């Protein structure tokens, strides 16, 4: 399962059995602020949040963007993955 970039809604999303998990962002210039990640209870424990954040961050890096992790989950993900730490705004 891969996250879908829903540009119109400013989020990356994943749907499973009618439930929707999201990683929401705002863009200011080349800085992508990730401010909210939500995984419904029925989807938890399956690595969905990890997959959403990884897909989102890879997308930003493919555009040579910078990351501002104001979402606690995104900040924790970056702390665990040093390859993204040099891309934090």
PyMOL Python script that loads the backbone (N, CA, C, O; Angstrom):
from pymol import cmd

cmd.read_pdbstr("""\
ATOM      1  N   UNK A   1       0.845  -1.179   0.000  1.00  0.00           N
ATOM      2  CA  UNK A   1       0.000   0.000   0.000  1.00  0.00           C
ATOM      3  C   UNK A   1       0.893   1.246   0.000  1.00  0.00           C
ATOM      4  O   UNK A   1       1.790   1.378   0.833  1.00  0.00           O
ATOM      5  N   UNK A   2       0.641   2.134  -0.923  1.00  0.00           N
ATOM      6  CA  UNK A   2       1.412   3.375  -1.020  1.00  0.00           C
ATOM      7  C   UNK A   2       0.515   4.565  -0.730  1.00  0.00           C
ATOM      8  O   UNK A   2      -0.667   4.557  -1.073  1.00  0.00           O
ATOM      9  N   UNK A   3       1.079   5.594  -0.094  1.00  0.00           N
ATOM     10  CA  UNK A   3       0.274   6.792   0.157  1.00  0.00           C
ATOM     11  C   UNK A   3      -0.017   7.529  -1.142  1.00  0.00           C
ATOM     12  O   UNK A   3       0.768   7.487  -2.090  1.00  0.00           O
ATOM     13  N   UNK A   4      -1.144   8.194  -1.165  1.00  0.00           N
ATOM     14  CA  UNK A   4      -1.553   9.001  -2.313  1.00  0.00           C
ATOM     15  C   UNK A   4      -1.380  10.464  -1.932  1.00  0.00           C
ATOM     16  O   UNK A   4      -1.787  10.884  -0.849  1.00  0.00           O
ATOM     17  N   UNK A   5      -0.774  11.236  -2.829  1.00  0.00           N
ATOM     18  CA  UNK A   5      -0.635  12.670  -2.588  1.00  0.00           C
ATOM     19  C   UNK A   5      -1.891  13.361  -3.104  1.00  0.00           C
ATOM     20  O   UNK A   5      -2.113  13.445  -4.311  1.00  0.00           O
ATOM     21  N   UNK A   6      -2.696  13.846  -2.190  1.00  0.00           N
ATOM     22  CA  UNK A   6      -3.895  14.597  -2.538  1.00  0.00           C
ATOM     23  C   UNK A   6      -3.534  16.074  -2.442  1.00  0.00           C
ATOM     24  O   UNK A   6      -3.726  16.713  -1.408  1.00  0.00           O
ATOM     25  N   UNK A   7      -3.010  16.598  -3.538  1.00  0.00           N
ATOM     26  CA  UNK A   7      -2.510  17.979  -3.558  1.00  0.00           C
ATOM     27  C   UNK A   7      -3.619  18.990  -3.246  1.00  0.00           C
ATOM     28  O   UNK A   7      -3.384  19.971  -2.541  1.00  0.00           O
ATOM     29  N   UNK A   8      -4.812  18.753  -3.765  1.00  0.00           N
ATOM     30  CA  UNK A   8      -5.923  19.686  -3.539  1.00  0.00           C
ATOM     31  C   UNK A   8      -6.274  19.810  -2.058  1.00  0.00           C
ATOM     32  O   UNK A   8      -6.677  20.881  -1.603  1.00  0.00           O
ATOM     33  N   UNK A   9      -6.122  18.727  -1.309  1.00  0.00           N
ATOM     34  CA  UNK A   9      -6.430  18.742   0.122  1.00  0.00           C
ATOM     35  C   UNK A   9      -5.181  18.980   0.974  1.00  0.00           C
ATOM     36  O   UNK A   9      -5.273  19.019   2.201  1.00  0.00           O
ATOM     37  N   UNK A  10      -4.013  19.138   0.339  1.00  0.00           N
ATOM     38  CA  UNK A  10      -2.736  19.358   1.038  1.00  0.00           C
ATOM     39  C   UNK A  10      -2.463  18.260   2.056  1.00  0.00           C
ATOM     40  O   UNK A  10      -2.228  18.522   3.236  1.00  0.00           O
ATOM     41  N   UNK A  11      -2.500  17.021   1.566  1.00  0.00           N
ATOM     42  CA  UNK A  11      -2.216  15.900   2.457  1.00  0.00           C
ATOM     43  C   UNK A  11      -1.831  14.656   1.665  1.00  0.00           C
ATOM     44  O   UNK A  11      -2.129  14.519   0.478  1.00  0.00           O
ATOM     45  N   UNK A  12      -1.164  13.772   2.367  1.00  0.00           N
ATOM     46  CA  UNK A  12      -0.913  12.437   1.871  1.00  0.00           C
ATOM     47  C   UNK A  12      -1.917  11.551   2.586  1.00  0.00           C
ATOM     48  O   UNK A  12      -2.185  11.750   3.771  1.00  0.00           O
ATOM     49  N   UNK A  13      -2.477  10.573   1.878  1.00  0.00           N
ATOM     50  CA  UNK A  13      -3.537   9.784   2.471  1.00  0.00           C
ATOM     51  C   UNK A  13      -3.462   8.324   2.069  1.00  0.00           C
ATOM     52  O   UNK A  13      -2.856   7.955   1.064  1.00  0.00           O
ATOM     53  N   UNK A  14      -4.096   7.519   2.884  1.00  0.00           N
ATOM     54  CA  UNK A  14      -4.166   6.086   2.666  1.00  0.00           C
ATOM     55  C   UNK A  14      -5.541   5.625   3.118  1.00  0.00           C
ATOM     56  O   UNK A  14      -5.959   5.914   4.240  1.00  0.00           O
ATOM     57  N   UNK A  15      -6.244   4.911   2.252  1.00  0.00           N
ATOM     58  CA  UNK A  15      -7.581   4.426   2.594  1.00  0.00           C
ATOM     59  C   UNK A  15      -7.546   2.907   2.734  1.00  0.00           C
ATOM     60  O   UNK A  15      -6.914   2.204   1.946  1.00  0.00           O
ATOM     61  N   UNK A  16      -8.243   2.424   3.760  1.00  0.00           N
ATOM     62  CA  UNK A  16      -8.334   0.991   3.987  1.00  0.00           C
ATOM     63  C   UNK A  16      -9.696   0.687   4.603  1.00  0.00           C
ATOM     64  O   UNK A  16     -10.036   1.206   5.667  1.00  0.00           O
ATOM     65  N   UNK A  17     -10.464  -0.148   3.933  1.00  0.00           N
ATOM     66  CA  UNK A  17     -11.774  -0.575   4.444  1.00  0.00           C
ATOM     67  C   UNK A  17     -12.657   0.611   4.822  1.00  0.00           C
ATOM     68  O   UNK A  17     -13.340   0.583   5.845  1.00  0.00           O
ATOM     69  N   UNK A  18     -12.637   1.642   3.997  1.00  0.00           N
ATOM     70  CA  UNK A  18     -13.482   2.812   4.227  1.00  0.00           C
ATOM     71  C   UNK A  18     -12.946   3.825   5.220  1.00  0.00           C
ATOM     72  O   UNK A  18     -13.561   4.872   5.419  1.00  0.00           O
ATOM     73  N   UNK A  19     -11.809   3.538   5.851  1.00  0.00           N
ATOM     74  CA  UNK A  19     -11.188   4.481   6.794  1.00  0.00           C
ATOM     75  C   UNK A  19     -10.063   5.222   6.078  1.00  0.00           C
ATOM     76  O   UNK A  19      -9.431   4.679   5.172  1.00  0.00           O
ATOM     77  N   UNK A  20      -9.817   6.461   6.489  1.00  0.00           N
ATOM     78  CA  UNK A  20      -8.814   7.303   5.833  1.00  0.00           C
ATOM     79  C   UNK A  20      -7.782   7.799   6.835  1.00  0.00           C
ATOM     80  O   UNK A  20      -8.121   8.445   7.826  1.00  0.00           O
ATOM     81  N   UNK A  21      -6.520   7.489   6.563  1.00  0.00           N
ATOM     82  CA  UNK A  21      -5.398   7.999   7.355  1.00  0.00           C
ATOM     83  C   UNK A  21      -4.779   9.148   6.564  1.00  0.00           C
ATOM     84  O   UNK A  21      -4.719   9.098   5.335  1.00  0.00           O
ATOM     85  N   UNK A  22      -4.314  10.193   7.275  1.00  0.00           N
ATOM     86  CA  UNK A  22      -3.785  11.372   6.588  1.00  0.00           C
ATOM     87  C   UNK A  22      -2.531  11.907   7.267  1.00  0.00           C
ATOM     88  O   UNK A  22      -2.327  11.748   8.471  1.00  0.00           O
ATOM     89  N   UNK A  23      -1.709  12.541   6.456  1.00  0.00           N
ATOM     90  CA  UNK A  23      -0.566  13.334   6.919  1.00  0.00           C
ATOM     91  C   UNK A  23      -0.716  14.679   6.212  1.00  0.00           C
ATOM     92  O   UNK A  23      -0.500  14.782   5.005  1.00  0.00           O
ATOM     93  N   UNK A  24      -1.087  15.703   6.970  1.00  0.00           N
ATOM     94  CA  UNK A  24      -1.435  16.998   6.397  1.00  0.00           C
ATOM     95  C   UNK A  24      -0.254  17.967   6.441  1.00  0.00           C
ATOM     96  O   UNK A  24       0.595  17.898   7.330  1.00  0.00           O
ATOM     97  N   UNK A  25      -0.220  18.861   5.470  1.00  0.00           N
ATOM     98  CA  UNK A  25       0.890  19.804   5.356  1.00  0.00           C
ATOM     99  C   UNK A  25       0.432  21.169   4.854  1.00  0.00           C
ATOM    100  O   UNK A  25      -0.668  21.329   4.325  1.00  0.00           O
ATOM    101  N   UNK A  26       1.316  22.143   5.040  1.00  0.00           N
ATOM    102  CA  UNK A  26       1.199  23.480   4.442  1.00  0.00           C
ATOM    103  C   UNK A  26       2.534  23.768   3.775  1.00  0.00           C
ATOM    104  O   UNK A  26       3.584  23.369   4.281  1.00  0.00           O
ATOM    105  N   UNK A  27       2.498  24.456   2.646  1.00  0.00           N
ATOM    106  CA  UNK A  27       3.733  24.791   1.943  1.00  0.00           C
ATOM    107  C   UNK A  27       3.912  26.298   1.933  1.00  0.00           C
ATOM    108  O   UNK A  27       2.988  27.048   1.620  1.00  0.00           O
ATOM    109  N   UNK A  28       5.128  26.731   2.282  1.00  0.00           N
ATOM    110  CA  UNK A  28       5.501  28.143   2.214  1.00  0.00           C
ATOM    111  C   UNK A  28       6.845  28.193   1.510  1.00  0.00           C
ATOM    112  O   UNK A  28       7.879  27.896   2.107  1.00  0.00           O
ATOM    113  N   UNK A  29       6.827  28.572   0.233  1.00  0.00           N
ATOM    114  CA  UNK A  29       8.054  28.553  -0.563  1.00  0.00           C
ATOM    115  C   UNK A  29       8.498  27.122  -0.771  1.00  0.00           C
ATOM    116  O   UNK A  29       7.758  26.317  -1.337  1.00  0.00           O
ATOM    117  N   UNK A  30       9.713  26.792  -0.315  1.00  0.00           N
ATOM    118  CA  UNK A  30      10.205  25.417  -0.450  1.00  0.00           C
ATOM    119  C   UNK A  30      10.121  24.650   0.874  1.00  0.00           C
ATOM    120  O   UNK A  30      10.670  23.555   0.993  1.00  0.00           O
ATOM    121  N   UNK A  31       9.434  25.227   1.869  1.00  0.00           N
ATOM    122  CA  UNK A  31       9.311  24.584   3.179  1.00  0.00           C
ATOM    123  C   UNK A  31       7.923  23.945   3.313  1.00  0.00           C
ATOM    124  O   UNK A  31       6.893  24.604   3.164  1.00  0.00           O
ATOM    125  N   UNK A  32       7.935  22.661   3.593  1.00  0.00           N
ATOM    126  CA  UNK A  32       6.719  21.894   3.794  1.00  0.00           C
ATOM    127  C   UNK A  32       6.544  21.674   5.293  1.00  0.00           C
ATOM    128  O   UNK A  32       7.330  20.956   5.912  1.00  0.00           O
ATOM    129  N   UNK A  33       5.538  22.275   5.865  1.00  0.00           N
ATOM    130  CA  UNK A  33       5.253  22.088   7.286  1.00  0.00           C
ATOM    131  C   UNK A  33       4.251  20.947   7.433  1.00  0.00           C
ATOM    132  O   UNK A  33       3.115  21.039   6.968  1.00  0.00           O
ATOM    133  N   UNK A  34       4.685  19.876   8.081  1.00  0.00           N
ATOM    134  CA  UNK A  34       3.795  18.754   8.372  1.00  0.00           C
ATOM    135  C   UNK A  34       3.250  18.968   9.775  1.00  0.00           C
ATOM    136  O   UNK A  34       3.990  18.895  10.756  1.00  0.00           O
ATOM    137  N   UNK A  35       1.945  19.235   9.864  1.00  0.00           N
ATOM    138  CA  UNK A  35       1.363  19.661  11.133  1.00  0.00           C
ATOM    139  C   UNK A  35       0.386  18.668  11.748  1.00  0.00           C
ATOM    140  O   UNK A  35      -0.007  18.837  12.903  1.00  0.00           O
ATOM    141  N   UNK A  36      -0.014  17.640  11.010  1.00  0.00           N
ATOM    142  CA  UNK A  36      -0.991  16.711  11.583  1.00  0.00           C
ATOM    143  C   UNK A  36      -0.936  15.369  10.871  1.00  0.00           C
ATOM    144  O   UNK A  36      -0.986  15.300   9.643  1.00  0.00           O
ATOM    145  N   UNK A  37      -0.833  14.315  11.652  1.00  0.00           N
ATOM    146  CA  UNK A  37      -0.931  12.949  11.131  1.00  0.00           C
ATOM    147  C   UNK A  37      -2.006  12.246  11.940  1.00  0.00           C
ATOM    148  O   UNK A  37      -2.003  12.287  13.171  1.00  0.00           O
ATOM    149  N   UNK A  38      -2.931  11.596  11.232  1.00  0.00           N
ATOM    150  CA  UNK A  38      -4.014  10.892  11.921  1.00  0.00           C
ATOM    151  C   UNK A  38      -4.244   9.540  11.269  1.00  0.00           C
ATOM    152  O   UNK A  38      -4.372   9.429  10.049  1.00  0.00           O
ATOM    153  N   UNK A  39      -4.293   8.513  12.112  1.00  0.00           N
ATOM    154  CA  UNK A  39      -4.621   7.161  11.669  1.00  0.00           C
ATOM    155  C   UNK A  39      -5.802   6.682  12.507  1.00  0.00           C
ATOM    156  O   UNK A  39      -5.691   6.590  13.730  1.00  0.00           O
ATOM    157  N   UNK A  40      -6.935   6.373  11.867  1.00  0.00           N
ATOM    158  CA  UNK A  40      -8.088   5.885  12.626  1.00  0.00           C
ATOM    159  C   UNK A  40      -7.763   4.593  13.381  1.00  0.00           C
ATOM    160  O   UNK A  40      -6.889   3.829  12.970  1.00  0.00           O
ATOM    161  N   UNK A  41      -8.459   4.360  14.466  1.00  0.00           N
ATOM    162  CA  UNK A  41      -8.209   3.198  15.305  1.00  0.00           C
ATOM    163  C   UNK A  41      -8.214   1.875  14.562  1.00  0.00           C
ATOM    164  O   UNK A  41      -7.431   0.979  14.876  1.00  0.00           O
ATOM    165  N   UNK A  42      -9.094   1.751  13.581  1.00  0.00           N
ATOM    166  CA  UNK A  42      -9.180   0.494  12.828  1.00  0.00           C
ATOM    167  C   UNK A  42      -7.953   0.230  11.964  1.00  0.00           C
ATOM    168  O   UNK A  42      -7.748  -0.891  11.500  1.00  0.00           O
ATOM    169  N   UNK A  43      -7.142   1.255  11.747  1.00  0.00           N
ATOM    170  CA  UNK A  43      -5.955   1.117  10.898  1.00  0.00           C
ATOM    171  C   UNK A  43      -4.663   1.083  11.712  1.00  0.00           C
ATOM    172  O   UNK A  43      -3.591   0.872  11.145  1.00  0.00           O
ATOM    173  N   UNK A  44      -4.739   1.281  13.000  1.00  0.00           N
ATOM    174  CA  UNK A  44      -3.530   1.367  13.828  1.00  0.00           C
ATOM    175  C   UNK A  44      -2.845   0.009  13.965  1.00  0.00           C
ATOM    176  O   UNK A  44      -3.470  -1.047  13.861  1.00  0.00           O
ATOM    177  N   UNK A  45      -1.538   0.080  14.201  1.00  0.00           N
ATOM    178  CA  UNK A  45      -0.762  -1.134  14.392  1.00  0.00           C
ATOM    179  C   UNK A  45      -0.342  -1.811  13.106  1.00  0.00           C
ATOM    180  O   UNK A  45       0.161  -2.934  13.135  1.00  0.00           O
ATOM    181  N   UNK A  46      -0.538  -1.152  11.980  1.00  0.00           N
ATOM    182  CA  UNK A  46      -0.207  -1.727  10.678  1.00  0.00           C
ATOM    183  C   UNK A  46       0.903  -0.962   9.961  1.00  0.00           C
ATOM    184  O   UNK A  46       1.215  -1.255   8.807  1.00  0.00           O
ATOM    185  N   UNK A  47       1.507   0.030  10.650  1.00  0.00           N
ATOM    186  CA  UNK A  47       2.581   0.814  10.045  1.00  0.00           C
ATOM    187  C   UNK A  47       2.108   1.876   9.074  1.00  0.00           C
ATOM    188  O   UNK A  47       2.897   2.384   8.277  1.00  0.00           O
ATOM    189  N   UNK A  48       0.833   2.219   9.130  1.00  0.00           N
ATOM    190  CA  UNK A  48       0.262   3.187   8.183  1.00  0.00           C
ATOM    191  C   UNK A  48       0.861   4.580   8.384  1.00  0.00           C
ATOM    192  O   UNK A  48       1.232   5.229   7.406  1.00  0.00           O
ATOM    193  N   UNK A  49       0.962   5.051   9.623  1.00  0.00           N
ATOM    194  CA  UNK A  49       1.522   6.380   9.870  1.00  0.00           C
ATOM    195  C   UNK A  49       2.964   6.445   9.371  1.00  0.00           C
ATOM    196  O   UNK A  49       3.363   7.426   8.743  1.00  0.00           O
ATOM    197  N   UNK A  50       3.731   5.418   9.645  1.00  0.00           N
ATOM    198  CA  UNK A  50       5.109   5.351   9.184  1.00  0.00           C
ATOM    199  C   UNK A  50       5.173   5.452   7.662  1.00  0.00           C
ATOM    200  O   UNK A  50       5.984   6.202   7.118  1.00  0.00           O
ATOM    201  N   UNK A  51       4.317   4.696   6.979  1.00  0.00           N
ATOM    202  CA  UNK A  51       4.284   4.703   5.521  1.00  0.00           C
ATOM    203  C   UNK A  51       3.888   6.080   4.975  1.00  0.00           C
ATOM    204  O   UNK A  51       4.481   6.563   4.010  1.00  0.00           O
ATOM    205  N   UNK A  52       2.886   6.706   5.596  1.00  0.00           N
ATOM    206  CA  UNK A  52       2.449   8.036   5.151  1.00  0.00           C
ATOM    207  C   UNK A  52       3.578   9.050   5.268  1.00  0.00           C
ATOM    208  O   UNK A  52       3.858   9.793   4.328  1.00  0.00           O
ATOM    209  N   UNK A  53       4.222   9.073   6.428  1.00  0.00           N
ATOM    210  CA  UNK A  53       5.283  10.055   6.662  1.00  0.00           C
ATOM    211  C   UNK A  53       6.477   9.792   5.749  1.00  0.00           C
ATOM    212  O   UNK A  53       7.033  10.728   5.176  1.00  0.00           O
ATOM    213  N   UNK A  54       6.871   8.543   5.610  1.00  0.00           N
ATOM    214  CA  UNK A  54       7.989   8.230   4.725  1.00  0.00           C
ATOM    215  C   UNK A  54       7.701   8.667   3.295  1.00  0.00           C
ATOM    216  O   UNK A  54       8.561   9.260   2.644  1.00  0.00           O
ATOM    217  N   UNK A  55       6.504   8.380   2.801  1.00  0.00           N
ATOM    218  CA  UNK A  55       6.131   8.799   1.452  1.00  0.00           C
ATOM    219  C   UNK A  55       6.117  10.308   1.303  1.00  0.00           C
ATOM    220  O   UNK A  55       6.570  10.842   0.291  1.00  0.00           O
ATOM    221  N   UNK A  56       5.600  10.994   2.305  1.00  0.00           N
ATOM    222  CA  UNK A  56       5.537  12.455   2.273  1.00  0.00           C
ATOM    223  C   UNK A  56       6.935  13.067   2.256  1.00  0.00           C
ATOM    224  O   UNK A  56       7.215  13.969   1.466  1.00  0.00           O
ATOM    225  N   UNK A  57       7.811  12.572   3.130  1.00  0.00           N
ATOM    226  CA  UNK A  57       9.160  13.139   3.203  1.00  0.00           C
ATOM    227  C   UNK A  57       9.955  12.854   1.935  1.00  0.00           C
ATOM    228  O   UNK A  57      10.703  13.712   1.467  1.00  0.00           O
ATOM    229  N   UNK A  58       9.802  11.677   1.386  1.00  0.00           N
ATOM    230  CA  UNK A  58      10.485  11.364   0.118  1.00  0.00           C
ATOM    231  C   UNK A  58      10.009  12.286  -1.000  1.00  0.00           C
ATOM    232  O   UNK A  58      10.796  12.714  -1.845  1.00  0.00           O
ATOM    233  N   UNK A  59       8.714  12.587  -0.995  1.00  0.00           N
ATOM    234  CA  UNK A  59       8.167  13.504  -1.996  1.00  0.00           C
ATOM    235  C   UNK A  59       8.814  14.886  -1.870  1.00  0.00           C
ATOM    236  O   UNK A  59       9.234  15.474  -2.867  1.00  0.00           O
ATOM    237  N   UNK A  60       8.891  15.393  -0.651  1.00  0.00           N
ATOM    238  CA  UNK A  60       9.492  16.710  -0.415  1.00  0.00           C
ATOM    239  C   UNK A  60      10.954  16.717  -0.890  1.00  0.00           C
ATOM    240  O   UNK A  60      11.388  17.652  -1.563  1.00  0.00           O
ATOM    241  N   UNK A  61      11.691  15.689  -0.539  1.00  0.00           N
ATOM    242  CA  UNK A  61      13.101  15.644  -0.944  1.00  0.00           C
ATOM    243  C   UNK A  61      13.241  15.541  -2.452  1.00  0.00           C
ATOM    244  O   UNK A  61      14.201  16.073  -3.009  1.00  0.00           O
ATOM    245  N   UNK A  62      12.316  14.876  -3.132  1.00  0.00           N
ATOM    246  CA  UNK A  62      12.381  14.779  -4.595  1.00  0.00           C
ATOM    247  C   UNK A  62      12.216  16.146  -5.250  1.00  0.00           C
ATOM    248  O   UNK A  62      12.620  16.347  -6.395  1.00  0.00           O
ATOM    249  N   UNK A  63      11.618  17.083  -4.514  1.00  0.00           N
ATOM    250  CA  UNK A  63      11.413  18.455  -5.001  1.00  0.00           C
ATOM    251  C   UNK A  63      12.462  19.416  -4.443  1.00  0.00           C
ATOM    252  O   UNK A  63      12.360  20.629  -4.630  1.00  0.00           O
ATOM    253  N   UNK A  64      13.479  18.865  -3.752  1.00  0.00           N
ATOM    254  CA  UNK A  64      14.512  19.670  -3.089  1.00  0.00           C
ATOM    255  C   UNK A  64      13.929  20.622  -2.066  1.00  0.00           C
ATOM    256  O   UNK A  64      14.438  21.725  -1.867  1.00  0.00           O
ATOM    257  N   UNK A  65      12.860  20.191  -1.418  1.00  0.00           N
ATOM    258  CA  UNK A  65      12.223  21.017  -0.405  1.00  0.00           C
ATOM    259  C   UNK A  65      12.824  20.792   0.970  1.00  0.00           C
ATOM    260  O   UNK A  65      13.662  19.912   1.168  1.00  0.00           O
ATOM    261  N   UNK A  66      12.382  21.598   1.905  1.00  0.00           N
ATOM    262  CA  UNK A  66      12.768  21.496   3.311  1.00  0.00           C
ATOM    263  C   UNK A  66      11.548  21.064   4.117  1.00  0.00           C
ATOM    264  O   UNK A  66      10.410  21.254   3.689  1.00  0.00           O
ATOM    265  N   UNK A  67      11.797  20.486   5.281  1.00  0.00           N
ATOM    266  CA  UNK A  67      10.749  19.927   6.115  1.00  0.00           C
ATOM    267  C   UNK A  67      10.670  20.696   7.432  1.00  0.00           C
ATOM    268  O   UNK A  67      11.688  20.943   8.080  1.00  0.00           O
ATOM    269  N   UNK A  68       9.455  21.071   7.818  1.00  0.00           N
ATOM    270  CA  UNK A  68       9.223  21.652   9.147  1.00  0.00           C
ATOM    271  C   UNK A  68       8.246  20.716   9.863  1.00  0.00           C
ATOM    272  O   UNK A  68       7.051  20.719   9.565  1.00  0.00           O
ATOM    273  N   UNK A  69       8.752  19.919  10.804  1.00  0.00           N
ATOM    274  CA  UNK A  69       7.900  18.932  11.470  1.00  0.00           C
ATOM    275  C   UNK A  69       7.233  19.473  12.737  1.00  0.00           C
ATOM    276  O   UNK A  69       7.767  19.308  13.834  1.00  0.00           O
ATOM    277  N   UNK A  70       6.077  20.114  12.595  1.00  0.00           N
ATOM    278  CA  UNK A  70       5.359  20.578  13.777  1.00  0.00           C
ATOM    279  C   UNK A  70       4.410  19.502  14.311  1.00  0.00           C
ATOM    280  O   UNK A  70       3.893  19.633  15.421  1.00  0.00           O
ATOM    281  N   UNK A  71       4.181  18.462  13.550  1.00  0.00           N
ATOM    282  CA  UNK A  71       3.440  17.285  14.011  1.00  0.00           C
ATOM    283  C   UNK A  71       4.393  16.431  14.846  1.00  0.00           C
ATOM    284  O   UNK A  71       5.510  16.146  14.415  1.00  0.00           O
ATOM    285  N   UNK A  72       3.960  16.028  16.026  1.00  0.00           N
ATOM    286  CA  UNK A  72       4.837  15.254  16.906  1.00  0.00           C
ATOM    287  C   UNK A  72       5.238  13.913  16.290  1.00  0.00           C
ATOM    288  O   UNK A  72       6.356  13.446  16.508  1.00  0.00           O
ATOM    289  N   UNK A  73       4.350  13.295  15.532  1.00  0.00           N
ATOM    290  CA  UNK A  73       4.706  12.011  14.908  1.00  0.00           C
ATOM    291  C   UNK A  73       5.787  12.211  13.848  1.00  0.00           C
ATOM    292  O   UNK A  73       6.736  11.431  13.779  1.00  0.00           O
ATOM    293  N   UNK A  74       5.653  13.237  13.032  1.00  0.00           N
ATOM    294  CA  UNK A  74       6.652  13.508  11.997  1.00  0.00           C
ATOM    295  C   UNK A  74       7.989  13.847  12.647  1.00  0.00           C
ATOM    296  O   UNK A  74       9.029  13.380  12.182  1.00  0.00           O
ATOM    297  N   UNK A  75       7.985  14.642  13.701  1.00  0.00           N
ATOM    298  CA  UNK A  75       9.223  14.987  14.409  1.00  0.00           C
ATOM    299  C   UNK A  75       9.892  13.729  14.964  1.00  0.00           C
ATOM    300  O   UNK A  75      11.110  13.579  14.859  1.00  0.00           O
ATOM    301  N   UNK A  76       9.109  12.829  15.551  1.00  0.00           N
ATOM    302  CA  UNK A  76       9.661  11.585  16.099  1.00  0.00           C
ATOM    303  C   UNK A  76      10.210  10.700  14.984  1.00  0.00           C
ATOM    304  O   UNK A  76      11.244  10.054  15.152  1.00  0.00           O
ATOM    305  N   UNK A  77       9.520  10.671  13.847  1.00  0.00           N
ATOM    306  CA  UNK A  77       9.984   9.878  12.699  1.00  0.00           C
ATOM    307  C   UNK A  77      11.352  10.385  12.236  1.00  0.00           C
ATOM    308  O   UNK A  77      12.263   9.595  11.992  1.00  0.00           O
ATOM    309  N   UNK A  78      11.486  11.695  12.120  1.00  0.00           N
ATOM    310  CA  UNK A  78      12.759  12.285  11.684  1.00  0.00           C
ATOM    311  C   UNK A  78      13.857  12.002  12.706  1.00  0.00           C
ATOM    312  O   UNK A  78      14.998  11.742  12.326  1.00  0.00           O
ATOM    313  N   UNK A  79      13.533  12.049  13.982  1.00  0.00           N
ATOM    314  CA  UNK A  79      14.520  11.748  15.021  1.00  0.00           C
ATOM    315  C   UNK A  79      15.037  10.315  14.889  1.00  0.00           C
ATOM    316  O   UNK A  79      16.198  10.044  15.194  1.00  0.00           O
ATOM    317  N   UNK A  80      14.179   9.397  14.435  1.00  0.00           N
ATOM    318  CA  UNK A  80      14.568   7.993  14.262  1.00  0.00           C
ATOM    319  C   UNK A  80      15.255   7.720  12.921  1.00  0.00           C
ATOM    320  O   UNK A  80      15.851   6.659  12.736  1.00  0.00           O
ATOM    321  N   UNK A  81      15.175   8.665  11.997  1.00  0.00           N
ATOM    322  CA  UNK A  81      15.728   8.479  10.648  1.00  0.00           C
ATOM    323  C   UNK A  81      16.669   9.637  10.307  1.00  0.00           C
ATOM    324  O   UNK A  81      16.241  10.644   9.742  1.00  0.00           O
ATOM    325  N   UNK A  82      17.938   9.493  10.651  1.00  0.00           N
ATOM    326  CA  UNK A  82      18.897  10.593  10.474  1.00  0.00           C
ATOM    327  C   UNK A  82      19.050  11.078   9.036  1.00  0.00           C
ATOM    328  O   UNK A  82      19.505  12.199   8.814  1.00  0.00           O
ATOM    329  N   UNK A  83      18.682  10.260   8.063  1.00  0.00           N
ATOM    330  CA  UNK A  83      18.818  10.692   6.676  1.00  0.00           C
ATOM    331  C   UNK A  83      17.930  11.894   6.338  1.00  0.00           C
ATOM    332  O   UNK A  83      18.157  12.558   5.327  1.00  0.00           O
ATOM    333  N   UNK A  84      16.929  12.179   7.165  1.00  0.00           N
ATOM    334  CA  UNK A  84      16.058  13.336   6.927  1.00  0.00           C
ATOM    335  C   UNK A  84      16.452  14.554   7.754  1.00  0.00           C
ATOM    336  O   UNK A  84      15.985  15.659   7.478  1.00  0.00           O
ATOM    337  N   UNK A  85      17.298  14.375   8.757  1.00  0.00           N
ATOM    338  CA  UNK A  85      17.592  15.465   9.681  1.00  0.00           C
ATOM    339  C   UNK A  85      18.273  16.662   9.023  1.00  0.00           C
ATOM    340  O   UNK A  85      18.088  17.793   9.472  1.00  0.00           O
ATOM    341  N   UNK A  86      19.043  16.442   7.989  1.00  0.00           N
ATOM    342  CA  UNK A  86      19.692  17.545   7.287  1.00  0.00           C
ATOM    343  C   UNK A  86      18.758  18.332   6.399  1.00  0.00           C
ATOM    344  O   UNK A  86      19.167  19.322   5.792  1.00  0.00           O
ATOM    345  N   UNK A  87      17.514  17.909   6.313  1.00  0.00           N
ATOM    346  CA  UNK A  87      16.529  18.574   5.438  1.00  0.00           C
ATOM    347  C   UNK A  87      15.473  19.328   6.235  1.00  0.00           C
ATOM    348  O   UNK A  87      14.483  19.800   5.676  1.00  0.00           O
ATOM    349  N   UNK A  88      15.688  19.439   7.541  1.00  0.00           N
ATOM    350  CA  UNK A  88      14.737  20.154   8.389  1.00  0.00           C
ATOM    351  C   UNK A  88      15.014  21.654   8.301  1.00  0.00           C
ATOM    352  O   UNK A  88      16.153  22.105   8.420  1.00  0.00           O
ATOM    353  N   UNK A  89      13.937  22.410   8.090  1.00  0.00           N
ATOM    354  CA  UNK A  89      14.064  23.875   7.974  1.00  0.00           C
ATOM    355  C   UNK A  89      14.251  24.499   9.346  1.00  0.00           C
ATOM    356  O   UNK A  89      14.376  25.718   9.458  1.00  0.00           O
TER     357      UNK A  89
END
""", "prot")
cmd.dss("prot")
cmd.show_as("cartoon", "prot")
cmd.util.cbc("prot")
cmd.orient("prot")
